[in-house]
Amino acid sequence: MTKTALITGASRGLGAALAEALAGTHHIIAVARTTGALEELDDRIQSKGGSATLAPMDITNADAMATLCRGIFDRWGSLDLWLHTAVHAAPLAPADHVDSKDLAKSVNGNITATAMLITCVAPLLGQAGTAVFFDDPRGGEKFFGSYGASKAAQIALARSWQAETARIGPHVQILTPAPMPTATRARFHPGEDRSALSDPKTEATRLLALMGEAAGQAQGGVPSG
């Protein structure tokens, strides 16, 4: 039976690289707002013999996410893996100049949507599935007020879920990717020498290996991913 992997934020960067890396063993359910980028991802997955279901949706739309989760249940009954790479990267600004709209988008995209997705996806993962979150520790750094605070809150929420499910599942993992030449990083570091950064495909391979090690330690076996 084909395993399933839901990737939120799958259109570009790490999410797309993870989707391609997993496509040989999983049916990919790819969620992102950009239809064109999802279609390009689908072409790359199909060229390698894999398959994907495209969901051009905004994760902050609770009704859309509920519909997605219901659709996953109706078609597959469960999920083996959820990788949450979606993030809202607000512009850098001093704390006393943080734009209220940027802050609201950060809270909605990085915290509220994550909490809603956990509620929606947890029943699909059950006891045996795995959920993975990706940390980017910027909390307290200068000019990272909106992004740093909201991302730190997202990971705090994930850590609570991790502690709560340690014995009963699903398996919750939190990994920290190396710096990559993604669009998000380019917003924070314009003009940076990107040649020194880790390629997303290389990083995806490394992170999947770490997931396997962590899951093996937790359950005496290998993870869905």
GIBEL-V38294 format. One line per field, one symbol per residue. phi: phi as a letter, one per 40 degrees, with the letter a starting at -180 (. if undefined). psi: psi as a letter, one per 40 degrees, with the letter a starting at -180 (. if undefined). burial: I if it has 9 or more other ideal C-beta (glycine too) atoms within 8 Angstrom, else O. Layout:
phi=???
psi=???
burial=???
This chain:
phi=.ccbbcbcgccafcdcccccccccbbccbbbacccdcccccccccccbgcaabcbcbccccccccccccccccccbgabcabbbbcabbcdcaddcbcccccccccccccbdcccccdcccdcccgcccbbbbbcacbdgccgbdccccccccdccccccccccbdcbgccbbbbbccdbccccccccbcgccccccccdccccccccccccccccccbgabccb
psi=hhiihhhhfedibddddddddedeeihhhhhidhdddddddddddddeeaiihhggiheehddddddddddddddediidhhhgeiihgiiiiideehhdddddddddddcddddddddddddddadeihhhihiggeheihefcdddddddddddddddddddeddeiihhihihiihigiddddddgheihedeihhdddddddddddddddddddefaiid.
burial=OOIIIIIIIIIIIIIIIIIIIIIOOIIIIIIIOIOOIIIOIIOIIIOIOIOIOIIOIOIOOOOIIIOIIOOIIOOOOIIIIIIIIIIIOIOOIOOOOIIOOIIOIIIIIIIIIIIIIIOIIIOIIIOIIIIIIIIOOIIOOOOIIIIIIIIIIIIOIIIOIIOOIOOOIIIIIIIOIOOIOIOIIIIIOOOOOOOOIIOIIOIIIIIIOIIIOIIIOOOOOOIII
